[in-house]
Amino acid sequence: MLDELGGRLGDGRDFLSGDRFTDADARLFVTLVRFDVAYHGLFKRNLRRIADYPVLSAYQSRILAIPGVCETVSIDHIKRGSYSIKALSPTGIVPVGPELVVANLD
């Protein structure tokens, strides 16, 4: 699906439906922003990271640049919350990485 999304956004559009940020973009963003720090390792979705998709990384950065959005993202909170799910992470160990390419995230 990430390949398909990258193809769709690679046609020059800024957002999923064109030039306007919509609810669909907000819903995709919360998945993308969690992907590299939680889903990639914890959920074994580790073929590629969002950072390995230039179009998706640029899309994520565009959304983070929308005033007020970046302030709502806490990578530490995402990691602690995801890795606290005992069924998925019995030890509760929260990894230090990965290093994030996206600027302005903690």
Secondary structure, DSSP 4 states (H G I P E B T S, - for coil): -HHHHHHHHTTS-SBTTBSS--HHHHHHHHHHHHIIIIIHHHT---S--GGG-HHHHHHHHHHHTSTTTGGG--HHHHHHHHHT-TTT-TT-PPP--PPP-STT--
